[in-house]
Amino acid sequence: MTVVFLEDADDELSRQAVTLAQSLGGDVRAVRVDGDYAPAAWAKGIVETAGEDDIVGPGSDRGNEVLAHVAAQLDLPLAANVTEVRGDEVTRIRWGGTLLEEARIHAGRRLLTAAPFAFEPCVDSTQAEILRPELGDAVKVVEHVAPDTGGKVSLADAKVVVSGGRGVGSAEAFAILEELAALLEGAVGCSRVVTSAGWRPHTDQVGQTGTKVSPDLYIACGISGATQHIAGCKGAKKLLAINDDPEATIFNHADYAVIGNLHEIVPAITAELRKVRGA
């Protein structure tokens, strides 16, 4: 038996965790936790429910945090961001996706989280048992404050993200990216170097230390392709890279590549879209 912790039965990362749990063989028992988020208390509820069974969770921020508490309470190792399991051996992602680690679990049971987008989500929504653990003195979230997006689509939810890096050149030059994003009903993102320069706020940063996005289309403009940035946009279904450096690392990850001056190419794309749409 494997117990799989779901953030939400219809959440894609949770359904990927179910696929991982199913690959371990045997029956799968899904659980969700109702109530305020308190990772230590949630973990205790999962531990009590799982007994001696293996435990799997999604490789999301919350999934990894809860399973880390589970591991601490059981004094067992946790293999996070797993892409494959072979008995007590696992392959898992390290360093923002730049390293695949082969490891062996030295324990009588397996605690795992599924690396995002490493597994196909299970087809059917999973019926989950609802847990309501006692919070006691556990630290819990008392309020969620949503960022002010000014009525625009948020970076995390956008189906199209137009992102800029050092090659954009200045804060003012992001206007052409804003125009294209607005036309595509998308959001504007940026690399860490852009926020460090003060051109865009940190809330716009895509990357390992920023927002991780999974749009249908990610348009990277003037972005070199640093490891930390790729870790944030690797969930995109398609990546279009625009850069005047043919040796830019970003092209190794791109589905479509345009080598040239983004200040000419981006407005040309915008103009062509307006022409097609008759705007």
C-alpha positions as YAML, in Angstrom:
chain: A
units: angstrom
residues:
- id: 1
  name: MET
  ca: [0.00, 0.00, 0.00]
- id: 2
  name: THR
  ca: [1.15, 3.53, -0.79]
- id: 3
  name: VAL
  ca: [-0.40, 6.62, 0.79]
- id: 4
  name: VAL
  ca: [-0.31, 9.66, -1.49]
- id: 5
  name: PHE
  ca: [-0.79, 13.17, -0.12]
- id: 6
  name: LEU
  ca: [-2.76, 15.44, -2.45]
- id: 7
  name: GLU
  ca: [-2.92, 19.21, -2.25]
- id: 8
  name: ASP
  ca: [-6.06, 18.98, -4.37]
- id: 9
  name: ALA
  ca: [-7.52, 16.04, -6.26]
- id: 10
  name: ASP
  ca: [-7.67, 18.10, -9.48]
- id: 11
  name: ASP
  ca: [-4.25, 19.73, -9.07]
- id: 12
  name: GLU
  ca: [-1.89, 18.60, -11.87]
- id: 13
  name: LEU
  ca: [1.13, 18.13, -9.61]
- id: 14
  name: SER
  ca: [-0.98, 16.07, -7.19]
- id: 15
  name: ARG
  ca: [-2.20, 13.88, -10.03]
- id: 16
  name: GLN
  ca: [1.43, 13.39, -11.10]
- id: 17
  name: ALA
  ca: [2.15, 12.22, -7.54]
- id: 18
  name: VAL
  ca: [-0.65, 9.66, -7.92]
- id: 19
  name: THR
  ca: [1.04, 8.34, -11.06]
- id: 20
  name: LEU
  ca: [4.29, 7.93, -9.12]
- id: 21
  name: ALA
  ca: [2.43, 6.14, -6.32]
- id: 22
  name: GLN
  ca: [0.78, 3.80, -8.83]
- id: 23
  name: SER
  ca: [4.19, 2.96, -10.33]
- id: 24
  name: LEU
  ca: [5.33, 1.56, -6.98]
- id: 25
  name: GLY
  ca: [2.85, -1.30, -7.27]
- id: 26
  name: GLY
  ca: [0.08, -2.32, -4.90]
- id: 27
  name: ASP
  ca: [-2.93, -0.27, -3.82]
- id: 28
  name: VAL
  ca: [-2.91, 3.51, -3.56]
- id: 29
  name: ARG
  ca: [-4.71, 5.41, -0.82]
- id: 30
  name: ALA
  ca: [-5.10, 9.14, -1.39]
- id: 31
  name: VAL
  ca: [-5.46, 11.64, 1.46]
- id: 32
  name: ARG
  ca: [-6.05, 15.38, 1.66]
- id: 33
  name: VAL
  ca: [-5.94, 17.64, 4.69]
- id: 34
  name: ASP
  ca: [-8.77, 20.01, 5.53]
- id: 35
  name: GLY
  ca: [-8.20, 23.24, 7.44]
- id: 36
  name: ASP
  ca: [-5.53, 25.91, 7.91]
- id: 37
  name: TYR
  ca: [-2.09, 25.11, 6.55]
- id: 38
  name: ALA
  ca: [0.13, 23.90, 9.38]
- id: 39
  name: PRO
  ca: [2.82, 21.61, 7.90]
- id: 40
  name: ALA
  ca: [3.88, 19.91, 11.14]
- id: 41
  name: ALA
  ca: [0.27, 19.12, 12.08]
- id: 42
  name: TRP
  ca: [-0.57, 18.00, 8.55]
- id: 43
  name: ALA
  ca: [2.45, 15.71, 8.58]
- id: 44
  name: LYS
  ca: [1.39, 14.20, 11.89]
- id: 45
  name: GLY
  ca: [-2.04, 13.39, 10.44]
- id: 46
  name: ILE
  ca: [-0.46, 11.75, 7.41]
- id: 47
  name: VAL
  ca: [1.97, 9.76, 9.57]
- id: 48
  name: GLU
  ca: [-0.85, 8.44, 11.75]
- id: 49
  name: THR
  ca: [-2.92, 7.51, 8.69]
- id: 50
  name: ALA
  ca: [-0.09, 5.83, 6.75]
- id: 51
  name: GLY
  ca: [1.02, 3.40, 9.45]
- id: 52
  name: GLU
  ca: [3.93, 1.46, 7.91]
- id: 53
  name: ASP
  ca: [3.05, 2.26, 4.27]
- id: 54
  name: ASP
  ca: [5.15, 4.19, 1.75]
- id: 55
  name: ILE
  ca: [4.21, 7.88, 1.48]
- id: 56
  name: VAL
  ca: [4.27, 9.96, -1.71]
- id: 57
  name: GLY
  ca: [3.51, 13.64, -2.29]
- id: 58
  name: PRO
  ca: [3.65, 16.23, -5.07]
- id: 59
  name: GLY
  ca: [6.92, 18.02, -5.74]
- id: 60
  name: SER
  ca: [5.35, 21.42, -5.05]
- id: 61
  name: ASP
  ca: [6.58, 23.83, -2.38]
- id: 62
  name: ARG
  ca: [3.84, 22.65, -0.04]
- id: 63
  name: GLY
  ca: [4.23, 18.97, -0.92]
- id: 64
  name: ASN
  ca: [7.97, 19.02, -0.28]
- id: 65
  name: GLU
  ca: [7.51, 20.90, 2.99]
- id: 66
  name: VAL
  ca: [4.85, 18.55, 4.36]
- id: 67
  name: LEU
  ca: [6.81, 15.43, 3.36]
- id: 68
  name: ALA
  ca: [9.95, 16.89, 4.95]
- id: 69
  name: HIS
  ca: [8.01, 17.15, 8.23]
- id: 70
  name: VAL
  ca: [6.78, 13.58, 7.73]
- id: 71
  name: ALA
  ca: [10.40, 12.43, 7.30]
- id: 72
  name: ALA
  ca: [11.51, 14.32, 10.41]
- id: 73
  name: GLN
  ca: [8.71, 12.84, 12.52]
- id: 74
  name: LEU
  ca: [9.48, 9.31, 11.33]
- id: 75
  name: ASP
  ca: [13.27, 9.83, 11.40]
- id: 76
  name: LEU
  ca: [13.46, 8.50, 7.85]
- id: 77
  name: PRO
  ca: [15.11, 9.84, 4.66]
- id: 78
  name: LEU
  ca: [13.06, 11.74, 2.09]
- id: 79
  name: ALA
  ca: [13.82, 11.48, -1.62]
- id: 80
  name: ALA
  ca: [12.41, 14.71, -3.07]
- id: 81
  name: ASN
  ca: [11.77, 15.51, -6.73]
- id: 82
  name: VAL
  ca: [11.95, 11.92, -7.93]
- id: 83
  name: THR
  ca: [11.74, 11.10, -11.64]
- id: 84
  name: GLU
  ca: [12.03, 7.30, -11.46]
- id: 85
  name: VAL
  ca: [11.90, 4.54, -8.84]
- id: 86
  name: ARG
  ca: [13.48, 1.10, -9.13]
- id: 87
  name: GLY
  ca: [12.89, -0.72, -5.85]
- id: 88
  name: ASP
  ca: [15.02, 1.08, -3.28]
- id: 89
  name: GLU
  ca: [16.88, 3.04, -5.99]
- id: 90
  name: VAL
  ca: [15.67, 6.41, -7.25]
- id: 91
  name: THR
  ca: [16.60, 9.02, -9.81]
- id: 92
  name: ARG
  ca: [15.88, 12.56, -8.67]
- id: 93
  name: ILE
  ca: [16.41, 16.12, -9.83]
- id: 94
  name: ARG
  ca: [18.96, 18.30, -8.05]
- id: 95
  name: TRP
  ca: [20.28, 21.83, -8.47]
- id: 96
  name: GLY
  ca: [17.25, 23.27, -10.19]
- id: 97
  name: GLY
  ca: [17.10, 20.54, -12.82]
- id: 98
  name: THR
  ca: [20.75, 20.62, -13.93]
- id: 99
  name: LEU
  ca: [21.70, 17.36, -12.22]
- id: 100
  name: LEU
  ca: [20.10, 13.92, -12.14]
- id: 101
  name: GLU
  ca: [21.14, 12.04, -9.02]
- id: 102
  name: GLU
  ca: [21.09, 8.25, -8.70]
- id: 103
  name: ALA
  ca: [20.51, 7.31, -5.06]
- id: 104
  name: ARG
  ca: [19.58, 4.35, -2.88]
- id: 105
  name: ILE
  ca: [17.09, 4.66, -0.01]
- id: 106
  name: HIS
  ca: [18.41, 2.99, 3.14]
- id: 107
  name: ALA
  ca: [15.13, 2.55, 4.99]
- id: 108
  name: GLY
  ca: [12.34, 0.05, 5.39]
- id: 109
  name: ARG
  ca: [9.85, 2.30, 3.60]
- id: 110
  name: ARG
  ca: [9.91, 5.00, 0.95]
- id: 111
  name: LEU
  ca: [9.07, 8.69, 1.39]
- id: 112
  name: LEU
  ca: [9.01, 10.39, -2.02]
- id: 113
  name: THR
  ca: [7.85, 13.49, -3.83]
- id: 114
  name: ALA
  ca: [7.29, 13.49, -7.59]
- id: 115
  name: ALA
  ca: [9.41, 15.91, -9.59]
- id: 116
  name: PRO
  ca: [7.12, 18.41, -11.36]
- id: 117
  name: PHE
  ca: [6.29, 17.33, -14.93]
- id: 118
  name: ALA
  ca: [8.31, 14.10, -14.63]
- id: 119
  name: PHE
  ca: [5.14, 11.96, -14.65]
- id: 120
  name: GLU
  ca: [1.97, 12.04, -16.69]
- id: 121
  name: PRO
  ca: [-0.93, 13.10, -14.44]
- id: 122
  name: CYS
  ca: [-3.37, 10.29, -13.65]
- id: 123
  name: VAL
  ca: [-6.35, 10.51, -16.00]
- id: 124
  name: ASP
  ca: [-9.16, 10.40, -13.44]
- id: 125
  name: SER
  ca: [-9.58, 12.67, -10.45]
- id: 126
  name: THR
  ca: [-8.65, 10.71, -7.35]
- id: 127
  name: GLN
  ca: [-11.15, 10.27, -4.54]
- id: 128
  name: ALA
  ca: [-9.26, 11.28, -1.42]
- id: 129
  name: GLU
  ca: [-9.86, 10.64, 2.25]
- id: 130
  name: ILE
  ca: [-10.09, 13.93, 4.15]
- id: 131
  name: LEU
  ca: [-7.91, 14.33, 7.25]
- id: 132
  name: ARG
  ca: [-8.62, 16.92, 9.95]
- id: 133
  name: PRO
  ca: [-5.63, 16.86, 12.29]
- id: 134
  name: GLU
  ca: [-5.52, 18.74, 15.58]
- id: 135
  name: LEU
  ca: [-3.43, 21.86, 15.09]
- id: 136
  name: GLY
  ca: [-2.50, 22.34, 18.74]
- id: 137
  name: ASP
  ca: [0.39, 24.81, 18.96]
- id: 138
  name: ALA
  ca: [1.38, 24.31, 15.34]
- id: 139
  name: VAL
  ca: [2.37, 27.35, 13.33]
- id: 140
  name: LYS
  ca: [-0.33, 28.02, 10.77]
- id: 141
  name: VAL
  ca: [-1.14, 30.44, 7.97]
- id: 142
  name: VAL
  ca: [-3.65, 33.01, 9.20]
- id: 143
  name: GLU
  ca: [-3.93, 35.15, 6.08]
- id: 144
  name: HIS
  ca: [-3.12, 35.05, 2.37]
- id: 145
  name: VAL
  ca: [-2.36, 38.41, 0.76]
- id: 146
  name: ALA
  ca: [-2.57, 38.23, -3.02]
- id: 147
  name: PRO
  ca: [-0.14, 40.43, -4.98]
- id: 148
  name: ASP
  ca: [-1.62, 43.48, -6.63]
- id: 149
  name: THR
  ca: [-1.60, 42.62, -10.34]
- id: 150
  name: GLY
  ca: [-3.48, 45.73, -11.35]
- id: 151
  name: GLY
  ca: [-6.20, 43.65, -12.95]
- id: 152
  name: LYS
  ca: [-3.72, 41.84, -15.20]
- id: 153
  name: VAL
  ca: [-3.28, 38.08, -15.41]
- id: 154
  name: SER
  ca: [-0.80, 36.84, -12.80]
- id: 155
  name: LEU
  ca: [2.55, 35.41, -13.78]
- id: 156
  name: ALA
  ca: [1.80, 32.02, -12.21]
- id: 157
  name: ASP
  ca: [-1.56, 31.68, -14.00]
- id: 158
  name: ALA
  ca: [-0.67, 33.14, -17.40]
- id: 159
  name: LYS
  ca: [-1.02, 30.91, -20.47]
- id: 160
  name: VAL
  ca: [1.58, 33.06, -22.23]
- id: 161
  name: VAL
  ca: [4.59, 34.65, -20.55]
- id: 162
  name: VAL
  ca: [6.79, 37.18, -22.36]
- id: 163
  name: SER
  ca: [9.99, 37.40, -20.36]
- id: 164
  name: GLY
  ca: [12.99, 39.70, -20.67]
- id: 165
  name: GLY
  ca: [16.61, 39.53, -19.60]
- id: 166
  name: ARG
  ca: [19.70, 41.70, -19.66]
- id: 167
  name: GLY
  ca: [19.42, 41.95, -23.43]
- id: 168
  name: VAL
  ca: [16.28, 44.11, -23.15]
- id: 169
  name: GLY
  ca: [18.61, 46.91, -22.08]
- id: 170
  name: SER
  ca: [16.53, 49.06, -19.73]
- id: 171
  name: ALA
  ca: [13.34, 49.33, -17.73]
- id: 172
  name: GLU
  ca: [11.80, 51.52, -20.44]
- id: 173
  name: ALA
  ca: [12.59, 48.97, -23.15]
- id: 174
  name: PHE
  ca: [10.24, 46.47, -21.49]
- id: 175
  name: ALA
  ca: [7.40, 48.46, -23.09]
- id: 176
  name: ILE
  ca: [7.62, 46.34, -26.25]
- id: 177
  name: LEU
  ca: [7.33, 43.17, -24.14]
- id: 178
  name: GLU
  ca: [4.35, 44.64, -22.29]
- id: 179
  name: GLU
  ca: [2.65, 45.38, -25.61]
- id: 180
  name: LEU
  ca: [3.17, 41.85, -26.92]
- id: 181
  name: ALA
  ca: [2.04, 40.27, -23.65]
- id: 182
  name: ALA
  ca: [-1.11, 42.40, -23.60]
- id: 183
  name: LEU
  ca: [-1.93, 41.38, -27.16]
- id: 184
  name: LEU
  ca: [-1.54, 37.70, -26.20]
- id: 185
  name: GLU
  ca: [-3.45, 38.19, -22.93]
- id: 186
  name: GLY
  ca: [-0.32, 37.08, -21.12]
- id: 187
  name: ALA
  ca: [2.04, 38.30, -18.41]
- id: 188
  name: VAL
  ca: [5.49, 39.83, -18.42]
- id: 189
  name: GLY
  ca: [8.32, 38.09, -16.58]
- id: 190
  name: CYS
  ca: [12.03, 38.70, -16.25]
- id: 191
  name: SER
  ca: [15.34, 37.18, -15.19]
- id: 192
  name: ARG
  ca: [17.13, 37.73, -11.88]
- id: 193
  name: VAL
  ca: [19.64, 40.16, -13.38]
- id: 194
  name: VAL
  ca: [16.73, 42.41, -14.40]
- id: 195
  name: THR
  ca: [15.36, 42.63, -10.86]
- id: 196
  name: SER
  ca: [18.89, 43.15, -9.52]
- id: 197
  name: ALA
  ca: [19.23, 46.12, -11.88]
- id: 198
  name: GLY
  ca: [15.94, 47.53, -10.58]
- id: 199
  name: TRP
  ca: [14.23, 47.39, -13.98]
- id: 200
  name: ARG
  ca: [11.36, 45.19, -12.77]
- id: 201
  name: PRO
  ca: [10.00, 44.19, -9.34]
- id: 202
  name: HIS
  ca: [10.96, 40.85, -7.79]
- id: 203
  name: THR
  ca: [7.36, 39.66, -8.26]
- id: 204
  name: ASP
  ca: [8.09, 39.52, -12.01]
- id: 205
  name: GLN
  ca: [11.14, 37.29, -11.63]
- id: 206
  name: VAL
  ca: [10.98, 33.82, -13.16]
- id: 207
  name: GLY
  ca: [13.46, 31.34, -11.77]
- id: 208
  name: GLN
  ca: [14.59, 29.13, -8.93]
- id: 209
  name: THR
  ca: [14.39, 32.07, -6.49]
- id: 210
  name: GLY
  ca: [11.41, 33.64, -8.23]
- id: 211
  name: THR
  ca: [8.15, 32.34, -9.67]
- id: 212
  name: LYS
  ca: [8.04, 28.93, -11.34]
- id: 213
  name: VAL
  ca: [5.74, 29.12, -14.36]
- id: 214
  name: SER
  ca: [4.13, 26.54, -16.66]
- id: 215
  name: PRO
  ca: [2.46, 28.48, -19.48]
- id: 216
  name: ASP
  ca: [1.46, 27.11, -22.86]
- id: 217
  name: LEU
  ca: [4.07, 29.45, -24.40]
- id: 218
  name: TYR
  ca: [7.12, 31.08, -22.83]
- id: 219
  name: ILE
  ca: [8.82, 33.77, -24.91]
- id: 220
  name: ALA
  ca: [12.34, 34.47, -23.65]
- id: 221
  name: CYS
  ca: [13.70, 37.77, -24.96]
- id: 222
  name: GLY
  ca: [17.35, 38.62, -24.42]
- id: 223
  name: ILE
  ca: [17.72, 35.90, -21.76]
- id: 224
  name: SER
  ca: [20.99, 33.95, -21.76]
- id: 225
  name: GLY
  ca: [19.55, 30.82, -20.14]
- id: 226
  name: ALA
  ca: [21.17, 30.60, -16.70]
- id: 227
  name: THR
  ca: [20.41, 27.44, -14.73]
- id: 228
  name: GLN
  ca: [18.34, 29.30, -12.15]
- id: 229
  name: HIS
  ca: [16.12, 30.82, -14.83]
- id: 230
  name: ILE
  ca: [15.60, 27.54, -16.68]
- id: 231
  name: ALA
  ca: [14.51, 25.96, -13.39]
- id: 232
  name: GLY
  ca: [11.68, 28.49, -13.29]
- id: 233
  name: CYS
  ca: [10.38, 28.12, -16.85]
- id: 234
  name: LYS
  ca: [11.03, 24.44, -17.62]
- id: 235
  name: GLY
  ca: [7.35, 23.69, -17.04]
- id: 236
  name: ALA
  ca: [6.41, 25.65, -20.18]
- id: 237
  name: LYS
  ca: [4.83, 23.53, -22.90]
- id: 238
  name: LYS
  ca: [6.66, 25.50, -25.62]
- id: 239
  name: LEU
  ca: [9.61, 27.89, -25.37]
- id: 240
  name: LEU
  ca: [10.42, 30.52, -27.98]
- id: 241
  name: ALA
  ca: [13.85, 32.11, -27.50]
- id: 242
  name: ILE
  ca: [14.87, 35.43, -29.08]
- id: 243
  name: ASN
  ca: [18.53, 36.35, -28.70]
- id: 244
  name: ASP
  ca: [21.22, 37.92, -30.86]
- id: 245
  name: ASP
  ca: [23.86, 35.53, -29.49]
- id: 246
  name: PRO
  ca: [23.69, 32.23, -31.44]
- id: 247
  name: GLU
  ca: [25.69, 30.55, -28.63]
- id: 248
  name: ALA
  ca: [23.22, 31.53, -25.88]
- id: 249
  name: THR
  ca: [22.43, 28.61, -23.57]
- id: 250
  name: ILE
  ca: [18.70, 29.35, -23.80]
- id: 251
  name: PHE
  ca: [18.69, 27.87, -27.33]
- id: 252
  name: ASN
  ca: [19.54, 24.43, -25.89]
- id: 253
  name: HIS
  ca: [16.13, 24.45, -24.16]
- id: 254
  name: ALA
  ca: [14.07, 26.19, -26.85]
- id: 255
  name: ASP
  ca: [11.44, 24.64, -29.10]
- id: 256
  name: TYR
  ca: [11.70, 27.64, -31.43]
- id: 257
  name: ALA
  ca: [14.71, 29.92, -31.86]
- id: 258
  name: VAL
  ca: [15.03, 33.35, -33.44]
- id: 259
  name: ILE
  ca: [18.58, 34.73, -33.66]
- id: 260
  name: GLY
  ca: [18.49, 38.49, -33.95]
- id: 261
  name: ASN
  ca: [17.84, 41.83, -32.29]
- id: 262
  name: LEU
  ca: [14.83, 41.53, -29.97]
- id: 263
  name: HIS
  ca: [14.14, 45.25, -30.38]
- id: 264
  name: GLU
  ca: [13.36, 44.55, -34.03]
- id: 265
  name: ILE
  ca: [11.87, 41.07, -33.71]
- id: 266
  name: VAL
  ca: [9.40, 41.64, -30.85]
- id: 267
  name: PRO
  ca: [7.74, 44.70, -32.49]
- id: 268
  name: ALA
  ca: [7.62, 42.75, -35.76]
- id: 269
  name: ILE
  ca: [5.78, 39.88, -34.06]
- id: 270
  name: THR
  ca: [3.37, 42.37, -32.48]
- id: 271
  name: ALA
  ca: [2.76, 44.12, -35.79]
- id: 272
  name: GLU
  ca: [2.10, 40.80, -37.57]
- id: 273
  name: LEU
  ca: [-0.36, 39.72, -34.85]
- id: 274
  name: ARG
  ca: [-2.23, 43.02, -35.18]
- id: 275
  name: LYS
  ca: [-2.34, 42.60, -38.95]
- id: 276
  name: VAL
  ca: [-3.72, 39.04, -38.69]
- id: 277
  name: ARG
  ca: [-6.31, 40.13, -36.15]
- id: 278
  name: GLY
  ca: [-7.22, 43.24, -38.08]
- id: 279
  name: ALA
  ca: [-6.41, 45.43, -35.10]
...
